[in-house]
Amino acid sequence: MALNQPEQFKGKTCTLHLNISEEGKATIIRSNGNEKLCKITEKVVKTIGVFPMPADKQVAKKLNKVKLVVTQ
């Protein structure tokens, strides 16, 4: 599934709730919204693999819960 026809997602939204480890590994907890857009968004998050995290471990700990909202 690809985003080769973005007009199909006009007015659609997907919200992903993620946990991110101190090392930057993301785990998808849940998603809400347009099913197709959410599947694409989840695939992108999984493709990233490891997110860059701050060197300061205390700051990294505060970034462990992320709400990602994608809207077309």
Distance bins in CASP14 RR format, pairs under 12 A and 6 or more apart:
PFRMAT RR
TARGET T0000
AUTHOR 0000-0000-0000
RMODE 2
METHOD distances of the structure
MODEL  1
1 8 0 0 0 0 0 1 0 0 0 0 0
1 9 0 0 0 0 0 1 0 0 0 0 0
1 35 0 0 0 0 0 1 0 0 0 0 0
1 36 1 0 0 1 0 0 0 0 0 0 0
1 37 0 0 0 0 1 0 0 0 0 0 0
1 38 0 0 0 0 0 1 0 0 0 0 0
1 39 1 0 1 0 0 0 0 0 0 0 0
1 40 1 0 1 0 0 0 0 0 0 0 0
1 41 0 0 0 0 0 1 0 0 0 0 0
1 42 0 0 0 0 0 1 0 0 0 0 0
1 43 1 0 0 1 0 0 0 0 0 0 0
1 44 0 0 0 0 0 1 0 0 0 0 0
2 8 0 0 0 0 0 1 0 0 0 0 0
2 9 0 0 0 0 0 1 0 0 0 0 0
2 36 0 0 0 0 0 1 0 0 0 0 0
2 37 0 0 0 0 0 1 0 0 0 0 0
2 39 0 0 0 0 0 1 0 0 0 0 0
2 40 1 0 0 1 0 0 0 0 0 0 0
2 43 0 0 0 0 1 0 0 0 0 0 0
2 44 0 0 0 0 0 1 0 0 0 0 0
3 9 1 0 0 1 0 0 0 0 0 0 0
3 12 0 0 0 0 0 1 0 0 0 0 0
3 14 0 0 0 0 0 1 0 0 0 0 0
3 36 0 0 0 0 1 0 0 0 0 0 0
3 37 0 0 0 0 1 0 0 0 0 0 0
3 39 0 0 0 0 0 1 0 0 0 0 0
3 40 1 0 1 0 0 0 0 0 0 0 0
3 41 0 0 0 0 1 0 0 0 0 0 0
3 43 0 0 0 0 1 0 0 0 0 0 0
3 44 0 0 0 0 1 0 0 0 0 0 0
3 70 0 0 0 0 0 1 0 0 0 0 0
3 72 0 0 0 0 1 0 0 0 0 0 0
4 40 0 0 0 0 0 1 0 0 0 0 0
5 36 0 0 0 0 0 1 0 0 0 0 0
5 37 0 0 0 0 0 1 0 0 0 0 0
5 40 0 0 0 0 0 1 0 0 0 0 0
5 72 0 0 0 0 0 1 0 0 0 0 0
6 12 0 0 0 0 0 1 0 0 0 0 0
6 36 0 0 0 0 0 1 0 0 0 0 0
6 37 0 0 0 0 0 1 0 0 0 0 0
6 40 0 0 0 0 0 1 0 0 0 0 0
6 70 0 0 0 0 0 1 0 0 0 0 0
6 71 0 0 0 0 0 1 0 0 0 0 0
6 72 1 0 0 1 0 0 0 0 0 0 0
7 72 0 0 0 0 1 0 0 0 0 0 0
8 34 0 0 0 0 1 0 0 0 0 0 0
8 36 1 0 0 1 0 0 0 0 0 0 0
8 37 0 0 0 0 1 0 0 0 0 0 0
8 40 0 0 0 0 0 1 0 0 0 0 0
8 72 0 0 0 0 1 0 0 0 0 0 0
9 33 0 0 0 0 0 1 0 0 0 0 0
9 34 1 0 0 1 0 0 0 0 0 0 0
9 35 0 0 0 0 0 1 0 0 0 0 0
9 36 1 0 0 1 0 0 0 0 0 0 0
9 37 1 0 1 0 0 0 0 0 0 0 0
9 38 0 0 0 0 0 1 0 0 0 0 0
9 39 0 0 0 0 0 1 0 0 0 0 0
9 40 0 0 0 0 1 0 0 0 0 0 0
9 41 0 0 0 0 0 1 0 0 0 0 0
9 70 0 0 0 0 1 0 0 0 0 0 0
9 71 0 0 0 0 1 0 0 0 0 0 0
9 72 1 1 0 0 0 0 0 0 0 0 0
10 34 0 0 0 0 0 1 0 0 0 0 0
10 37 0 0 0 0 0 1 0 0 0 0 0
10 71 0 0 0 0 1 0 0 0 0 0 0
10 72 1 0 1 0 0 0 0 0 0 0 0
11 33 0 0 0 0 0 1 0 0 0 0 0
11 34 0 0 0 0 1 0 0 0 0 0 0
11 37 0 0 0 0 1 0 0 0 0 0 0
11 70 0 0 0 0 0 1 0 0 0 0 0
11 71 1 0 0 1 0 0 0 0 0 0 0
11 72 1 0 1 0 0 0 0 0 0 0 0
12 32 0 0 0 0 0 1 0 0 0 0 0
12 33 1 0 0 1 0 0 0 0 0 0 0
12 34 1 1 0 0 0 0 0 0 0 0 0
12 35 0 0 0 0 1 0 0 0 0 0 0
12 36 1 0 0 1 0 0 0 0 0 0 0
12 37 1 0 1 0 0 0 0 0 0 0 0
12 38 0 0 0 0 1 0 0 0 0 0 0
12 39 0 0 0 0 0 1 0 0 0 0 0
12 40 0 0 0 0 0 1 0 0 0 0 0
12 41 0 0 0 0 0 1 0 0 0 0 0
12 69 0 0 0 0 0 1 0 0 0 0 0
12 70 0 0 0 0 1 0 0 0 0 0 0
12 71 1 0 0 1 0 0 0 0 0 0 0
12 72 1 0 1 0 0 0 0 0 0 0 0
13 31 0 0 0 0 0 1 0 0 0 0 0
13 32 0 0 0 0 1 0 0 0 0 0 0
13 33 1 0 1 0 0 0 0 0 0 0 0
13 34 1 0 0 1 0 0 0 0 0 0 0
13 35 0 0 0 0 0 1 0 0 0 0 0
13 36 0 0 0 0 0 1 0 0 0 0 0
13 37 1 0 0 1 0 0 0 0 0 0 0
13 38 0 0 0 0 1 0 0 0 0 0 0
13 41 0 0 0 0 0 1 0 0 0 0 0
13 68 0 0 0 0 0 1 0 0 0 0 0
13 69 1 0 0 1 0 0 0 0 0 0 0
13 70 1 0 0 1 0 0 0 0 0 0 0
13 71 1 0 1 0 0 0 0 0 0 0 0
13 72 1 0 0 1 0 0 0 0 0 0 0
14 28 0 0 0 0 0 1 0 0 0 0 0
14 30 0 0 0 0 0 1 0 0 0 0 0
14 31 1 0 0 1 0 0 0 0 0 0 0
14 32 1 0 0 1 0 0 0 0 0 0 0
14 33 1 0 1 0 0 0 0 0 0 0 0
14 34 1 0 1 0 0 0 0 0 0 0 0
14 35 0 0 0 0 1 0 0 0 0 0 0
14 36 0 0 0 0 1 0 0 0 0 0 0
14 37 1 0 1 0 0 0 0 0 0 0 0
14 38 1 0 1 0 0 0 0 0 0 0 0
14 39 0 0 0 0 1 0 0 0 0 0 0
14 40 0 0 0 0 1 0 0 0 0 0 0
14 41 1 0 1 0 0 0 0 0 0 0 0
14 42 0 0 0 0 1 0 0 0 0 0 0
14 43 0 0 0 0 0 1 0 0 0 0 0
14 44 0 0 0 0 0 1 0 0 0 0 0
14 45 0 0 0 0 0 1 0 0 0 0 0
14 67 0 0 0 0 0 1 0 0 0 0 0
14 68 0 0 0 0 1 0 0 0 0 0 0
14 69 1 0 0 1 0 0 0 0 0 0 0
14 70 1 0 1 0 0 0 0 0 0 0 0
14 71 0 0 0 0 1 0 0 0 0 0 0
14 72 0 0 0 0 1 0 0 0 0 0 0
15 28 0 0 0 0 0 1 0 0 0 0 0
15 29 0 0 0 0 0 1 0 0 0 0 0
15 30 0 0 0 0 1 0 0 0 0 0 0
15 31 1 0 0 1 0 0 0 0 0 0 0
15 32 1 0 1 0 0 0 0 0 0 0 0
15 33 1 0 0 1 0 0 0 0 0 0 0
15 34 0 0 0 0 0 1 0 0 0 0 0
15 37 0 0 0 0 0 1 0 0 0 0 0
15 38 0 0 0 0 1 0 0 0 0 0 0
15 41 0 0 0 0 1 0 0 0 0 0 0
15 42 0 0 0 0 0 1 0 0 0 0 0
15 66 0 0 0 0 0 1 0 0 0 0 0
15 67 1 0 0 1 0 0 0 0 0 0 0
15 68 1 0 0 1 0 0 0 0 0 0 0
15 69 1 0 1 0 0 0 0 0 0 0 0
15 70 1 0 0 1 0 0 0 0 0 0 0
15 71 0 0 0 0 1 0 0 0 0 0 0
16 26 0 0 0 0 1 0 0 0 0 0 0
16 27 0 0 0 0 0 1 0 0 0 0 0
16 28 1 0 1 0 0 0 0 0 0 0 0
16 29 0 0 0 0 1 0 0 0 0 0 0
16 30 1 0 0 1 0 0 0 0 0 0 0
16 31 1 0 1 0 0 0 0 0 0 0 0
16 32 0 0 0 0 1 0 0 0 0 0 0
16 33 0 0 0 0 1 0 0 0 0 0 0
16 34 0 0 0 0 0 1 0 0 0 0 0
16 37 0 0 0 0 0 1 0 0 0 0 0
16 38 1 0 0 1 0 0 0 0 0 0 0
16 39 0 0 0 0 0 1 0 0 0 0 0
16 40 0 0 0 0 0 1 0 0 0 0 0
16 41 1 0 1 0 0 0 0 0 0 0 0
16 42 1 0 0 1 0 0 0 0 0 0 0
16 43 0 0 0 0 0 1 0 0 0 0 0
16 44 0 0 0 0 1 0 0 0 0 0 0
16 45 1 0 0 1 0 0 0 0 0 0 0
16 46 0 0 0 0 0 1 0 0 0 0 0
16 48 0 0 0 0 0 1 0 0 0 0 0
16 65 0 0 0 0 0 1 0 0 0 0 0
16 66 0 0 0 0 1 0 0 0 0 0 0
16 67 1 0 0 1 0 0 0 0 0 0 0
16 68 1 0 1 0 0 0 0 0 0 0 0
16 69 1 0 0 1 0 0 0 0 0 0 0
16 70 1 0 0 1 0 0 0 0 0 0 0
17 26 0 0 0 0 0 1 0 0 0 0 0
17 27 0 0 0 0 1 0 0 0 0 0 0
17 28 1 0 0 1 0 0 0 0 0 0 0
17 29 1 0 1 0 0 0 0 0 0 0 0
17 30 1 0 1 0 0 0 0 0 0 0 0
17 31 1 0 0 1 0 0 0 0 0 0 0
17 32 0 0 0 0 1 0 0 0 0 0 0
17 33 0 0 0 0 0 1 0 0 0 0 0
17 38 0 0 0 0 0 1 0 0 0 0 0
17 41 0 0 0 0 0 1 0 0 0 0 0
17 42 0 0 0 0 0 1 0 0 0 0 0
17 45 0 0 0 0 0 1 0 0 0 0 0
17 64 0 0 0 0 0 1 0 0 0 0 0
17 65 1 0 0 1 0 0 0 0 0 0 0
17 66 1 0 0 1 0 0 0 0 0 0 0
17 67 1 0 1 0 0 0 0 0 0 0 0
17 68 1 0 0 1 0 0 0 0 0 0 0
17 69 0 0 0 0 0 1 0 0 0 0 0
18 24 0 0 0 0 0 1 0 0 0 0 0
18 25 0 0 0 0 0 1 0 0 0 0 0
18 26 1 0 1 0 0 0 0 0 0 0 0
18 27 1 0 0 1 0 0 0 0 0 0 0
18 28 1 0 1 0 0 0 0 0 0 0 0
18 29 1 0 0 1 0 0 0 0 0 0 0
18 30 0 0 0 0 1 0 0 0 0 0 0
18 31 0 0 0 0 1 0 0 0 0 0 0
18 41 0 0 0 0 0 1 0 0 0 0 0
18 42 0 0 0 0 1 0 0 0 0 0 0
18 44 0 0 0 0 0 1 0 0 0 0 0
18 45 1 0 0 1 0 0 0 0 0 0 0
18 46 0 0 0 0 0 1 0 0 0 0 0
18 48 0 0 0 0 0 1 0 0 0 0 0
18 49 0 0 0 0 0 1 0 0 0 0 0
18 51 0 0 0 0 1 0 0 0 0 0 0
18 63 0 0 0 0 0 1 0 0 0 0 0
18 64 0 0 0 0 1 0 0 0 0 0 0
18 65 1 0 0 1 0 0 0 0 0 0 0
18 66 1 0 1 0 0 0 0 0 0 0 0
18 67 1 0 0 1 0 0 0 0 0 0 0
18 68 1 0 0 1 0 0 0 0 0 0 0
18 69 0 0 0 0 0 1 0 0 0 0 0
19 25 0 0 0 0 1 0 0 0 0 0 0
19 26 1 0 0 1 0 0 0 0 0 0 0
19 27 1 0 1 0 0 0 0 0 0 0 0
19 28 0 0 0 0 1 0 0 0 0 0 0
19 29 1 0 1 0 0 0 0 0 0 0 0
19 30 0 0 0 0 0 1 0 0 0 0 0
19 45 0 0 0 0 0 1 0 0 0 0 0
19 51 0 0 0 0 0 1 0 0 0 0 0
19 61 0 0 0 0 0 1 0 0 0 0 0
19 63 0 0 0 0 0 1 0 0 0 0 0
19 64 1 0 1 0 0 0 0 0 0 0 0
19 65 1 0 0 1 0 0 0 0 0 0 0
19 66 1 0 0 1 0 0 0 0 0 0 0
19 67 0 0 0 0 0 1 0 0 0 0 0
19 68 0 0 0 0 0 1 0 0 0 0 0
20 26 1 0 1 0 0 0 0 0 0 0 0
20 27 1 0 0 1 0 0 0 0 0 0 0
20 28 0 0 0 0 0 1 0 0 0 0 0
20 29 0 0 0 0 0 1 0 0 0 0 0
20 45 0 0 0 0 1 0 0 0 0 0 0
20 48 0 0 0 0 0 1 0 0 0 0 0
20 49 0 0 0 0 0 1 0 0 0 0 0
20 50 0 0 0 0 1 0 0 0 0 0 0
20 51 1 0 1 0 0 0 0 0 0 0 0
20 52 0 0 0 0 0 1 0 0 0 0 0
20 53 1 0 0 1 0 0 0 0 0 0 0
20 54 0 0 0 0 0 1 0 0 0 0 0
20 60 0 0 0 0 1 0 0 0 0 0 0
20 61 0 0 0 0 0 1 0 0 0 0 0
20 62 0 0 0 0 0 1 0 0 0 0 0
20 63 1 0 0 1 0 0 0 0 0 0 0
20 64 1 0 1 0 0 0 0 0 0 0 0
20 65 1 0 0 1 0 0 0 0 0 0 0
20 66 1 0 1 0 0 0 0 0 0 0 0
20 67 0 0 0 0 0 1 0 0 0 0 0
20 68 0 0 0 0 0 1 0 0 0 0 0
21 27 1 0 0 1 0 0 0 0 0 0 0
21 49 0 0 0 0 0 1 0 0 0 0 0
21 50 0 0 0 0 1 0 0 0 0 0 0
21 51 0 0 0 0 1 0 0 0 0 0 0
21 53 0 0 0 0 1 0 0 0 0 0 0
21 57 0 0 0 0 0 1 0 0 0 0 0
21 60 0 0 0 0 1 0 0 0 0 0 0
21 61 0 0 0 0 1 0 0 0 0 0 0
21 63 0 0 0 0 1 0 0 0 0 0 0
21 64 1 0 0 1 0 0 0 0 0 0 0
21 65 0 0 0 0 0 1 0 0 0 0 0
21 66 0 0 0 0 0 1 0 0 0 0 0
22 50 0 0 0 0 0 1 0 0 0 0 0
22 51 0 0 0 0 0 1 0 0 0 0 0
22 53 1 0 0 1 0 0 0 0 0 0 0
22 54 0 0 0 0 1 0 0 0 0 0 0
22 55 0 0 0 0 0 1 0 0 0 0 0
22 56 0 0 0 0 0 1 0 0 0 0 0
22 57 1 0 1 0 0 0 0 0 0 0 0
22 58 0 0 0 0 1 0 0 0 0 0 0
22 59 0 0 0 0 1 0 0 0 0 0 0
22 60 1 0 1 0 0 0 0 0 0 0 0
22 61 1 0 0 1 0 0 0 0 0 0 0
22 62 0 0 0 0 0 1 0 0 0 0 0
22 63 0 0 0 0 1 0 0 0 0 0 0
22 64 1 0 0 1 0 0 0 0 0 0 0
23 49 0 0 0 0 0 1 0 0 0 0 0
23 50 1 0 0 1 0 0 0 0 0 0 0
23 51 0 0 0 0 1 0 0 0 0 0 0
23 52 0 0 0 0 0 1 0 0 0 0 0
23 53 1 0 0 1 0 0 0 0 0 0 0
23 54 0 0 0 0 0 1 0 0 0 0 0
23 55 0 0 0 0 0 1 0 0 0 0 0
23 57 0 0 0 0 0 1 0 0 0 0 0
23 60 0 0 0 0 1 0 0 0 0 0 0
23 61 0 0 0 0 0 1 0 0 0 0 0
23 63 0 0 0 0 0 1 0 0 0 0 0
23 64 0 0 0 0 0 1 0 0 0 0 0
24 45 0 0 0 0 0 1 0 0 0 0 0
24 48 0 0 0 0 1 0 0 0 0 0 0
24 49 0 0 0 0 1 0 0 0 0 0 0
24 50 1 0 1 0 0 0 0 0 0 0 0
24 51 1 0 1 0 0 0 0 0 0 0 0
24 52 1 0 0 1 0 0 0 0 0 0 0
24 53 1 0 1 0 0 0 0 0 0 0 0
24 54 0 0 0 0 0 1 0 0 0 0 0
24 57 0 0 0 0 0 1 0 0 0 0 0
24 60 1 0 0 1 0 0 0 0 0 0 0
24 61 0 0 0 0 0 1 0 0 0 0 0
24 63 0 0 0 0 1 0 0 0 0 0 0
24 64 0 0 0 0 1 0 0 0 0 0 0
24 66 0 0 0 0 0 1 0 0 0 0 0
25 45 0 0 0 0 0 1 0 0 0 0 0
25 46 0 0 0 0 0 1 0 0 0 0 0
25 48 0 0 0 0 0 1 0 0 0 0 0
25 49 1 0 0 1 0 0 0 0 0 0 0
25 50 1 0 1 0 0 0 0 0 0 0 0
25 51 1 0 0 1 0 0 0 0 0 0 0
25 52 0 0 0 0 0 1 0 0 0 0 0
25 53 0 0 0 0 1 0 0 0 0 0 0
25 60 0 0 0 0 0 1 0 0 0 0 0
25 64 0 0 0 0 0 1 0 0 0 0 0
26 41 0 0 0 0 0 1 0 0 0 0 0
26 42 0 0 0 0 0 1 0 0 0 0 0
26 44 0 0 0 0 0 1 0 0 0 0 0
26 45 1 0 1 0 0 0 0 0 0 0 0
26 46 1 0 0 1 0 0 0 0 0 0 0
26 47 0 0 0 0 0 1 0 0 0 0 0
26 48 1 0 0 1 0 0 0 0 0 0 0
26 49 1 0 0 1 0 0 0 0 0 0 0
26 50 1 0 0 1 0 0 0 0 0 0 0
26 51 1 0 1 0 0 0 0 0 0 0 0
26 52 0 0 0 0 0 1 0 0 0 0 0
26 53 0 0 0 0 0 1 0 0 0 0 0
26 63 0 0 0 0 0 1 0 0 0 0 0
26 64 0 0 0 0 0 1 0 0 0 0 0
26 65 0 0 0 0 0 1 0 0 0 0 0
26 66 1 0 0 1 0 0 0 0 0 0 0
26 68 0 0 0 0 1 0 0 0 0 0 0
27 42 0 0 0 0 0 1 0 0 0 0 0
27 45 0 0 0 0 1 0 0 0 0 0 0
27 46 0 0 0 0 0 1 0 0 0 0 0
27 49 0 0 0 0 0 1 0 0 0 0 0
27 50 0 0 0 0 0 1 0 0 0 0 0
27 51 0 0 0 0 0 1 0 0 0 0 0
27 64 0 0 0 0 1 0 0 0 0 0 0
27 65 0 0 0 0 0 1 0 0 0 0 0
27 66 0 0 0 0 0 1 0 0 0 0 0
28 38 0 0 0 0 1 0 0 0 0 0 0
28 39 0 0 0 0 0 1 0 0 0 0 0
28 41 0 0 0 0 1 0 0 0 0 0 0
28 42 1 0 1 0 0 0 0 0 0 0 0
28 43 0 0 0 0 0 1 0 0 0 0 0
28 44 0 0 0 0 0 1 0 0 0 0 0
28 45 1 0 0 1 0 0 0 0 0 0 0
28 46 1 0 0 1 0 0 0 0 0 0 0
28 48 0 0 0 0 0 1 0 0 0 0 0
28 49 0 0 0 0 0 1 0 0 0 0 0
28 66 0 0 0 0 0 1 0 0 0 0 0
28 67 0 0 0 0 0 1 0 0 0 0 0
28 68 0 0 0 0 1 0 0 0 0 0 0
29 42 0 0 0 0 0 1 0 0 0 0 0
29 45 0 0 0 0 0 1 0 0 0 0 0
29 64 0 0 0 0 0 1 0 0 0 0 0
29 65 0 0 0 0 1 0 0 0 0 0 0
29 66 0 0 0 0 1 0 0 0 0 0 0
29 67 0 0 0 0 1 0 0 0 0 0 0
29 68 0 0 0 0 0 1 0 0 0 0 0
30 38 0 0 0 0 1 0 0 0 0 0 0
30 42 0 0 0 0 0 1 0 0 0 0 0
30 65 0 0 0 0 0 1 0 0 0 0 0
30 67 0 0 0 0 0 1 0 0 0 0 0
30 68 0 0 0 0 0 1 0 0 0 0 0
31 37 0 0 0 0 1 0 0 0 0 0 0
31 38 1 0 1 0 0 0 0 0 0 0 0
31 39 0 0 0 0 1 0 0 0 0 0 0
31 40 0 0 0 0 0 1 0 0 0 0 0
31 41 1 0 0 1 0 0 0 0 0 0 0
31 42 1 0 0 1 0 0 0 0 0 0 0
31 43 0 0 0 0 0 1 0 0 0 0 0
31 45 0 0 0 0 1 0 0 0 0 0 0
31 67 0 0 0 0 0 1 0 0 0 0 0
31 68 0 0 0 0 1 0 0 0 0 0 0
31 69 0 0 0 0 0 1 0 0 0 0 0
31 70 0 0 0 0 1 0 0 0 0 0 0
32 38 1 0 0 1 0 0 0 0 0 0 0
32 41 0 0 0 0 0 1 0 0 0 0 0
32 42 0 0 0 0 0 1 0 0 0 0 0
32 67 0 0 0 0 0 1 0 0 0 0 0
32 68 0 0 0 0 0 1 0 0 0 0 0
32 69 0 0 0 0 1 0 0 0 0 0 0
32 70 0 0 0 0 0 1 0 0 0 0 0
33 39 0 0 0 0 0 1 0 0 0 0 0
33 40 0 0 0 0 0 1 0 0 0 0 0
33 41 0 0 0 0 1 0 0 0 0 0 0
33 42 0 0 0 0 0 1 0 0 0 0 0
33 69 0 0 0 0 1 0 0 0 0 0 0
33 70 0 0 0 0 1 0 0 0 0 0 0
33 71 0 0 0 0 0 1 0 0 0 0 0
33 72 0 0 0 0 0 1 0 0 0 0 0
34 40 0 0 0 0 1 0 0 0 0 0 0
34 41 0 0 0 0 1 0 0 0 0 0 0
34 69 0 0 0 0 0 1 0 0 0 0 0
34 70 0 0 0 0 1 0 0 0 0 0 0
34 71 0 0 0 0 1 0 0 0 0 0 0
34 72 0 0 0 0 1 0 0 0 0 0 0
35 41 0 0 0 0 0 1 0 0 0 0 0
35 42 0 0 0 0 0 1 0 0 0 0 0
36 42 0 0 0 0 0 1 0 0 0 0 0
36 43 0 0 0 0 0 1 0 0 0 0 0
36 70 0 0 0 0 0 1 0 0 0 0 0
36 72 0 0 0 0 0 1 0 0 0 0 0
37 43 0 0 0 0 0 1 0 0 0 0 0
37 44 0 0 0 0 0 1 0 0 0 0 0
37 68 0 0 0 0 0 1 0 0 0 0 0
37 69 0 0 0 0 0 1 0 0 0 0 0
37 70 1 0 0 1 0 0 0 0 0 0 0
37 71 0 0 0 0 1 0 0 0 0 0 0
37 72 1 0 0 1 0 0 0 0 0 0 0
38 44 0 0 0 0 0 1 0 0 0 0 0
38 45 0 0 0 0 0 1 0 0 0 0 0
38 68 0 0 0 0 0 1 0 0 0 0 0
38 69 0 0 0 0 0 1 0 0 0 0 0
38 70 0 0 0 0 1 0 0 0 0 0 0
39 45 0 0 0 0 0 1 0 0 0 0 0
39 46 0 0 0 0 0 1 0 0 0 0 0
39 70 0 0 0 0 0 1 0 0 0 0 0
40 46 0 0 0 0 0 1 0 0 0 0 0
40 47 0 0 0 0 0 1 0 0 0 0 0
40 70 0 0 0 0 1 0 0 0 0 0 0
40 72 0 0 0 0 0 1 0 0 0 0 0
41 47 0 0 0 0 0 1 0 0 0 0 0
41 48 0 0 0 0 0 1 0 0 0 0 0
41 68 1 0 0 1 0 0 0 0 0 0 0
41 69 0 0 0 0 1 0 0 0 0 0 0
41 70 1 0 1 0 0 0 0 0 0 0 0
41 71 0 0 0 0 0 1 0 0 0 0 0
41 72 0 0 0 0 0 1 0 0 0 0 0
42 48 0 0 0 0 0 1 0 0 0 0 0
42 49 0 0 0 0 0 1 0 0 0 0 0
42 68 0 0 0 0 1 0 0 0 0 0 0
42 70 0 0 0 0 0 1 0 0 0 0 0
43 49 0 0 0 0 0 1 0 0 0 0 0
43 70 0 0 0 0 0 1 0 0 0 0 0
44 51 0 0 0 0 0 1 0 0 0 0 0
44 68 0 0 0 0 1 0 0 0 0 0 0
44 70 0 0 0 0 1 0 0 0 0 0 0
45 51 0 0 0 0 1 0 0 0 0 0 0
45 66 0 0 0 0 1 0 0 0 0 0 0
45 68 1 0 0 1 0 0 0 0 0 0 0
45 70 0 0 0 0 0 1 0 0 0 0 0
48 68 0 0 0 0 0 1 0 0 0 0 0
51 60 0 0 0 0 0 1 0 0 0 0 0
51 63 0 0 0 0 1 0 0 0 0 0 0
51 64 0 0 0 0 0 1 0 0 0 0 0
51 66 0 0 0 0 1 0 0 0 0 0 0
51 68 0 0 0 0 0 1 0 0 0 0 0
52 60 0 0 0 0 0 1 0 0 0 0 0
52 63 0 0 0 0 0 1 0 0 0 0 0
53 59 0 0 0 0 1 0 0 0 0 0 0
53 60 1 0 1 0 0 0 0 0 0 0 0
53 61 0 0 0 0 1 0 0 0 0 0 0
53 62 0 0 0 0 0 1 0 0 0 0 0
53 63 1 0 0 1 0 0 0 0 0 0 0
53 64 0 0 0 0 1 0 0 0 0 0 0
53 66 0 0 0 0 0 1 0 0 0 0 0
54 60 1 0 1 0 0 0 0 0 0 0 0
54 61 0 0 0 0 1 0 0 0 0 0 0
54 62 0 0 0 0 1 0 0 0 0 0 0
54 63 1 0 0 1 0 0 0 0 0 0 0
56 62 0 0 0 0 1 0 0 0 0 0 0
56 63 0 0 0 0 0 1 0 0 0 0 0
57 63 0 0 0 0 0 1 0 0 0 0 0
57 64 0 0 0 0 0 1 0 0 0 0 0
58 64 0 0 0 0 0 1 0 0 0 0 0
60 66 0 0 0 0 0 1 0 0 0 0 0
END
